[in-house]
Amino acid sequence: MTSKTITTRTRTRTARDAHGAIDSTHVKTGQWGIIGNAPIIAQLQRMVSAGPDSHAFLISGPSGIGKTTLATSFARALICTRPLSGNACEKCENCVASSAHRHPDLITITDEEDSLGIEQIRGITASLQRRPTLSARHVVLIDRVERMTEEASNAFLKTLEEPYGGTVFILTTNSVHLVPQTIVSRCAVFHCALVPDATIKEHLIEVGIDAAHAFQITALADGRPAYAMRLATQQGAYDQAIEDAESLLTLISAVPHERIRIAETIAAHKEEPARMAAVLDRWESTMRRMLKVAAGQPDNGPSADAIRTLVASTMTLPAIVLLAQQLQQMRDRIRTSGNLRLNIESFSLHLPTTRL
């Protein structure tokens, strides 16, 4: 099994559009390809130089924070035969092979599918039974480990408990509470924090986004720099993000019988799990913006007037907190039950209708 690339479903812009988006092929990001979370990068670089102090690492944090890029950079540095200050040299045979996604000792499981089953775990185990070909160790990178089925988790736990040789596992998750504690307890856990808006905006301007649009993107990105770069570089991403955020505002503003109709429209994404996850991510971001407004903080991003109106008329601070909790519970139920429509409808019908 060789490493695979992570695919995206959205085309990348090749020229600026009316919003000032840029060609992503010319974008430079921060150290290890991500913006922010420098202390985590420094810790991982020290482990590359001195040798990892754990055989398993779990990198958690919200979607769009840059976890996959961070995990990939760490994996490639561990594979490198001549790391420089904890960084891959980019010149040795291992670096060339891993950059081309064909390193035989770097096993990568991407998040292309909504679930991760037993056969994929068995494939990993089989690959680890042979000696490394080019590197001193195998490195296994599994994106969004919370996707594992129960059967897959049990099989993976056995491999994690008794790793072959010097194998290093690098796992990422959007929701650490959904990862079995038996797996979490065997990992060194690193949580990627949200990045300050000022840092994200500064970077967007540095790579060529005009200041006004950088401000709007930063508001939508909600502390997630990788997502901010997608908004800046991918075709239609910015407009889609606004549409997704406004669907929550529309749902809250609607009368009960209209909420069912809106919920049915949203649930039409049930055949596209990644698309539905993106919608719910935007809802969480919008709720955090609502919390800021309810707490008296300024917000001049997209749909700011609608958010302020809702906070003034319907959504008290406790109501927003409760709504955020309900959204997280709904996401967990969708993952376990798979009944998207029923859960979306139930969530919409429990939304407040008047300010309490």
C-alpha positions, 0 to 999 in steps of 0.5 A: 500500500502506498501513500495516496493524495487527498482529493477535493471536489471543488475546482481551484481558481486559476485567476482572480475573481470579483472577490479578489481570490487568488491562484492557489498554485502561488500561495505560500503558507507558514511553517510546515504548510500551516498558519498558527499553532507554532508551539505544536509544530516546535514540539513535533520538530523536536521529536523528529530531531531527537526521535519520537517519544511515542509510537502514536500521535493524535492531532485534533482540532476543528475542520479547516484548522490545518491538521492534515497538512500538519500530520503530513509534514510530520510524517514526511519529516519522520521518513526523511533520512537527513532532517534539518532542524526537525524538517524534511530535507526535501532532497533525499530519496525518501523525501522525493518519494513521499512528495510524489505520494509513492513512498512504500513505507508511508501509508496514508488513509485519506478522508475520501470515504465517510467511514473507515472499515475493517478491510482498510485496517487489515490492509494496514496490518498486512503492510506493516508485517514486512520490513521497511523498504527505504526508511528506518520505520513505517509511518501510518497516517490516518485522517479523521480516525473517528470514521472507524467502524466499531469493528475497525476500531477493535482491529486497529487497537490490537495493531496500536497496542503491539506495533510492528518494529518502529512504526509510528502512527499519526492520526487526525480527528475533528472530534476527539470525543468520538474516538474510542478512549482506548485509542486516545489513551495510547496516543500523545494528543495535540490539540490545534487551537483556533488561530486569531483573526488578525493572524489569518487576515494578515496572511490573506493580505500577504498572499494577495487578497485585498484587505476588504475581502480578507476581512470578510473571509476571516469572519467566515473562517472563524479561526481556521486558516486552512478553511480561510485559504479554501475560501480564497482559492476555490471556485465558489467556496466563498459564496457557498459558505455564505449560503450555508451560514444563512441557511441556519439564520433562515431556519431560526427565523422561520415559523415551525411549519416552514422549518420542516420544509427548510430541513427537508431541503438541507437533508437532501445532502444525505448522499453527500456526507462531506457536503453535509458536514461542511454545512454543519461546520458553517452552522457551528461557525455562525453560532460562534459569531452569534455568541460573540454578538450576544456577548457584546463583541463587534461583528462586521462580517457577512450576514452581520446584520441578520445575526444581530437581528436574531440575537436582539429578537430571539437568541439569548446567550443561554439559548445560543449555548444550548443550540450549540450543544444541540447541534453537536448532539445532532452531529453525533446522532447522525454519525451513529444512526445515519438518519439525517433527515429525522435528526435535522427535522428534530433539531429545527423543531426545537429551535427557539421562536421568541426571545426568552 
